[in-house]
Amino acid sequence: MSVGYTLGHTHREVIMRVVRIGLVGTQFVSSIHLEALRSVPGAEVVAVTSASEAHAAAFAARHGIPQWFTDFRKMYELRDLDLVVLGLPNDLHCEATITAAQAGKHVVCEKPLCLNLAEADKMIDACRRAGVKLMYAEELCFTPKYVRLKQLIDEGALGTVQLVKQCEKHDGPHAAWFWDMQRSGGGVTMDMGCHAIEFFRWLLGGPSGGKAAVRSVYADMGTYVHGAKTQGDDSTTLILKMDGGATAIAEESWAKPGGMDDRAEVYGSGGVAYADLLRGNAIHTYSQSGYGYAVEKAGSSRGWSFTIYEEAWNYGFHAEMRHFVDCVREDRKPLCTGEDGRAVLEAIFAAYASAAEGRRIDLPFRTEAQRPIDLWRKT
């Protein structure tokens, strides 16, 4: 099956192979994946799966998806399925990826890649052996404002970069499994620090498309607000020394009320740049009564608020999914790979070790720990 569309100013008719996609998951992030995929020419979501029959059936009916399953293995048996997009708890990433590879399906895996480095190696090896792509879903590398920020760095507009900062803060995750360290593997450092680490690697990787290696990590973390429901860290500060000499500082929090905050700063010898994803792209609103939706994780819209629009696009999900679909269709190497996800996970383990030991941890960092949190909350 193919679809025709007009490309650019030449008005040429291009025949595009449809990439058929299955969603593994029906919760918050899968809804974002679906919205983004439906903006991609030649991408067709043909099936969805959830362990809950009610969730799978309702999601499929609500979004007009023709097939639904309660077992991803059954969905993987669809012969015309090209790509699966995983929106699952972290402890299920490894099994869902390896099974997809064995079925000959390309994989987009939400961050973080998995629970530990041994699982990461198994996932990468399974996809390599099967000849399928393992694509690591780090949307900050596709966020339009951050893409422009990288362009400024790469063209030398800011001179030699010596310091990069990134923060992502809100009052905690949507789903209960995030708070369960057996399932998630770690707290906010695992959940959101992974964004910062890959963002720094990509931002400082140069114009050739490479990634800057993390040379060392120092971390300070604690459980300040949510100790009643998690053993995980709910606030963390990471200081990373990057290949090339730049310092990168990440501030990540599950303890900040008032909705999502996501911004970056770059300081160079010849300039400085500030990029605010949400407040900088929002409508500054005052409402006495409040209204339906302001921004992700905002508990209230009464009084002053920042009303976001085109939220998923601003986060980069549309560009990310288009890139991954094109990589499948055109057999191209993705910007973010399983190997990138593993490199991020290695730095996360080093961060938890640093917080436990109160010192800088150099990379490479080798560990057989089953979860990053195990290095901090030793039991």
C-alpha positions in Angstrom: 0.0 0.0 0.0 1.3 3.5 -0.8 0.2 7.0 -0.4 0.8 10.0 -2.7 1.6 13.5 -1.5 3.1 16.7 -2.9 6.6 17.6 -1.8 8.1 21.1 -1.7 7.8 23.6 -4.5 8.3 21.1 -7.3 4.8 19.6 -6.9 6.3 16.2 -7.6 4.2 13.2 -6.8 6.0 10.9 -4.4 5.0 7.3 -3.7 5.5 6.7 0.0 5.4 3.3 1.6 3.1 3.2 4.6 4.7 2.2 7.9 2.2 0.2 10.0 2.6 0.7 13.7 1.4 -0.9 16.9 1.2 0.9 20.3 2.2 -1.1 23.4 0.4 0.8 26.1 -2.7 3.0 26.4 -1.8 5.5 29.1 -0.6 9.1 29.1 2.5 8.7 26.9 0.8 6.4 24.4 -1.8 9.1 23.8 1.0 11.5 23.0 2.7 8.9 20.7 -0.6 8.5 18.9 -1.2 12.2 18.4 2.4 12.6 17.1 2.1 9.6 14.8 -1.1 10.9 13.2 0.8 14.0 12.1 3.3 11.8 10.2 2.6 11.2 6.4 2.5 7.5 5.7 2.3 6.4 9.3 -0.7 4.2 10.1 -1.5 3.0 13.7 -3.2 -0.3 13.1 -3.2 -1.9 16.6 -2.9 -1.2 20.3 -2.3 -3.5 23.3 -2.8 -3.2 27.0 -2.9 -5.8 29.8 -6.3 -4.3 30.7 -9.0 -5.4 28.2 -11.1 -2.4 29.2 -8.3 0.0 28.5 -7.3 -1.6 25.2 -10.9 -1.7 23.9 -11.7 1.8 25.0 -8.5 3.3 23.6 -9.0 1.6 20.2 -12.7 2.7 20.1 -11.9 6.3 21.1 -9.1 6.7 18.5 -10.5 4.5 15.7 -7.7 1.9 15.8 -8.9 -1.2 14.0 -7.3 -3.9 16.3 -6.6 -4.3 20.0 -5.0 -6.9 22.1 -4.3 -7.8 25.7 -1.0 -9.4 25.0 1.7 -7.6 23.0 3.0 -11.0 21.8 -0.3 -11.5 20.0 -0.1 -8.1 18.4 3.5 -8.9 17.3 2.1 -11.8 15.2 0.5 -9.4 12.8 2.3 -10.0 9.5 1.9 -6.4 8.2 3.1 -4.7 11.4 6.4 -2.8 10.8 7.1 -0.9 14.0 6.0 -1.1 17.7 6.2 1.9 20.1 6.6 1.0 23.7 4.8 3.1 26.3 5.3 0.6 29.2 6.6 0.6 32.8 10.4 0.4 32.8 10.5 -3.2 34.0 8.7 -4.4 30.9 10.9 -2.7 28.3 13.5 -5.5 28.0 11.0 -8.4 27.4 8.8 -6.3 25.1 11.8 -5.3 23.0 13.4 -8.7 22.7 10.1 -10.3 21.8 9.5 -7.6 19.1 12.9 -8.2 17.7 12.3 -11.9 17.5 9.1 -11.2 15.6 11.0 -9.0 13.1 9.5 -5.7 14.3 11.4 -2.4 14.6 11.1 -0.8 18.1 10.7 2.6 19.6 11.4 2.4 23.3 10.4 5.2 25.7 13.0 6.4 28.0 14.8 5.2 30.1 15.9 2.2 28.0 15.4 -0.4 30.8 16.3 -1.3 34.4 20.0 -2.2 34.1 23.0 -2.5 31.8 22.7 -6.3 31.3 19.1 -5.8 30.0 20.4 -3.0 27.8 23.0 -5.3 26.3 20.4 -8.0 25.7 18.0 -5.5 24.0 20.7 -4.1 21.7 22.0 -7.6 20.8 18.5 -9.0 20.1 17.7 -6.1 17.7 21.1 -6.3 16.0 20.8 -10.1 15.5 17.2 -9.6 14.1 18.2 -6.8 11.8 15.7 -4.4 13.3 16.2 -0.9 14.6 16.1 -0.1 18.3 15.2 3.6 18.6 15.5 5.4 21.9 12.7 7.9 22.4 14.4 11.0 23.8 12.1 13.8 22.6 14.4 16.7 23.8 16.7 16.0 20.8 13.7 16.8 18.6 12.1 19.7 20.5 12.0 22.6 18.0 13.3 25.3 20.4 16.2 23.0 21.5 17.0 22.1 17.9 17.4 25.8 17.2 19.5 26.1 20.3 21.8 23.4 19.0 22.1 25.1 15.7 23.3 28.2 17.4 26.0 26.2 19.2 27.0 24.3 16.1 27.5 27.4 14.0 29.6 29.0 16.6 27.2 31.8 17.6 28.0 31.3 21.3 31.7 30.7 21.0 33.2 27.9 23.0 30.6 26.4 25.3 31.8 26.0 28.9 28.5 25.5 30.8 25.1 24.1 29.9 22.1 23.8 32.3 18.8 22.0 31.9 16.0 21.7 34.4 12.7 19.7 34.3 10.4 20.0 37.3 6.9 19.1 38.2 5.0 17.6 41.2 5.3 14.0 40.3 4.3 11.3 37.7 0.9 10.3 36.4 1.1 6.5 37.0 1.5 4.6 40.2 4.3 2.4 38.9 6.7 5.4 38.8 6.7 5.5 42.6 7.4 1.7 42.9 11.2 1.3 42.8 10.9 -2.3 41.9 9.2 -1.4 38.6 10.7 2.0 37.8 14.3 1.3 39.0 14.8 4.8 40.4 13.1 8.1 41.2 13.3 11.4 39.4 17.0 10.9 38.4 15.9 7.8 36.5 12.6 9.4 35.2 13.8 12.8 34.2 17.6 12.9 34.7 17.7 10.6 31.6 16.3 13.5 29.6 19.0 15.8 30.7 21.9 13.3 30.1 20.9 12.5 26.5 20.1 16.2 25.9 23.7 17.2 27.0 25.3 14.4 24.9 23.3 15.5 21.8 23.6 19.3 22.3 27.4 19.1 22.7 28.0 16.5 20.1 29.0 18.9 17.3 27.5 19.5 13.9 28.4 16.0 12.5 25.6 14.3 14.4 27.8 12.7 17.0 27.3 12.5 20.8 29.5 13.9 23.5 30.6 11.4 26.1 30.0 11.9 29.8 33.3 11.8 31.6 32.2 12.1 35.2 29.1 12.6 37.3 28.5 14.2 40.7 25.0 13.9 42.1 23.1 15.2 45.1 19.6 13.7 45.6 17.0 13.3 48.3 13.4 12.5 49.0 12.0 15.7 50.3 8.2 15.7 49.6 7.0 12.3 48.6 8.6 10.0 51.2 5.2 8.7 52.2 4.7 6.9 48.9 8.2 6.2 47.5 11.7 5.2 48.4 12.9 7.0 45.3 14.5 10.4 45.0 12.1 13.2 44.3 14.7 16.0 43.7 18.2 15.8 42.2 21.1 17.9 41.0 23.6 16.4 38.6 27.0 17.9 37.6 28.5 16.2 34.6 31.8 16.8 33.0 31.4 16.3 29.3 33.8 15.3 26.5 35.4 18.5 25.3 35.6 20.1 28.7 32.1 21.6 29.2 30.3 21.3 32.4 26.6 20.3 32.4 24.2 20.8 35.3 20.8 19.2 35.5 18.1 20.1 38.1 15.3 17.5 38.1 12.3 17.5 40.5 9.1 15.7 41.3 8.6 18.2 44.2 7.7 21.4 42.3 4.0 22.4 42.3 2.3 24.5 39.6 2.9 22.5 36.4 5.8 21.5 34.2 8.9 23.6 34.0 11.4 22.7 31.2 14.2 25.0 30.2 17.9 25.2 29.2 20.7 27.7 29.3 24.0 27.7 27.4 27.0 29.9 28.3 29.9 30.3 25.8 32.9 32.4 25.3 31.1 34.5 22.7 27.5 34.5 23.9 24.7 33.1 26.0 21.3 31.6 25.1 18.2 30.8 27.2 15.4 28.5 26.0 12.2 28.0 27.9 9.9 25.3 26.4 6.7 26.0 28.2 6.5 29.5 29.6 8.2 30.9 26.6 5.6 29.3 24.3 2.5 29.9 26.5 -0.3 32.4 26.9 0.0 34.2 30.2 -3.5 33.9 31.6 -5.4 35.1 34.6 -8.6 33.3 35.4 -10.7 33.8 38.6 -12.7 30.6 38.1 -10.1 28.5 36.4 -10.4 26.5 33.2 -10.0 23.0 31.8 -6.3 22.5 31.1 -3.3 24.8 31.4 -0.2 22.6 31.0 1.0 19.2 32.0 1.1 18.5 35.7 -0.6 21.8 36.6 -2.8 21.2 39.6 -4.9 24.3 39.1 -5.7 26.9 36.5 -7.1 29.6 38.9 -5.3 32.9 39.1 -2.2 33.4 36.9 -1.2 30.4 34.7 0.7 29.7 31.6 -1.7 28.2 29.0 0.2 26.0 26.6 -0.8 25.3 23.1 0.4 22.6 20.7 2.0 21.0 23.7 3.1 17.7 22.2 4.6 19.6 19.2 6.5 22.0 21.5 7.9 19.0 23.3 9.2 17.5 20.1 7.1 14.4 19.9 5.8 15.1 16.3 9.3 15.5 15.0 10.6 12.6 16.9 8.0 10.2 15.6 8.4 11.4 12.1 12.1 10.8 12.3 11.6 7.3 13.6 9.0 6.4 10.9 11.3 7.8 8.2 14.2 5.7 9.7 12.1 2.5 9.2 10.9 3.5 5.8 14.2 4.7 4.4 16.5 2.3 6.4 18.4 5.1 8.1 20.2 5.1 11.4 18.2 6.9 14.0 19.4 10.0 15.9 18.9 8.2 19.2 19.7 4.5 19.3 19.7 1.7 21.8 23.4 2.4 22.4 22.5 6.0 23.3 20.0 4.7 25.8 22.6 2.4 27.3 25.1 5.3 27.6 22.4 7.4 29.4 21.7 4.4 31.7 25.4 4.0 32.6 25.5 7.7 33.6 22.3 7.2 35.7 23.9 4.3 37.6 27.0 6.5 38.2 24.8 9.3 39.5 23.1 7.1 42.1 26.5 5.7 43.1 27.8 9.3 43.5 24.9 10.3 45.7 25.5 7.3 47.9 29.2 7.8 48.2 29.3 11.6 48.2 31.9 11.9 45.6 32.5 12.3 41.8 32.2 9.1 39.8 34.2 8.7 36.6 33.0 6.9 33.5 33.1 4.2 32.2 31.2 2.9 35.2 30.6 -0.8 35.5 28.0 -2.3 37.8 25.9 -5.5 38.1 23.3 -3.7 40.1 19.7 -4.6 39.1 18.4 -1.1 39.4 20.1 2.3 39.8 18.2 2.9 43.1 19.9 -0.1 44.6 23.2 1.8 44.6 21.6 4.6 46.7 19.0 2.8 48.9 21.1 -0.2 49.8 19.0 -2.8 51.6 
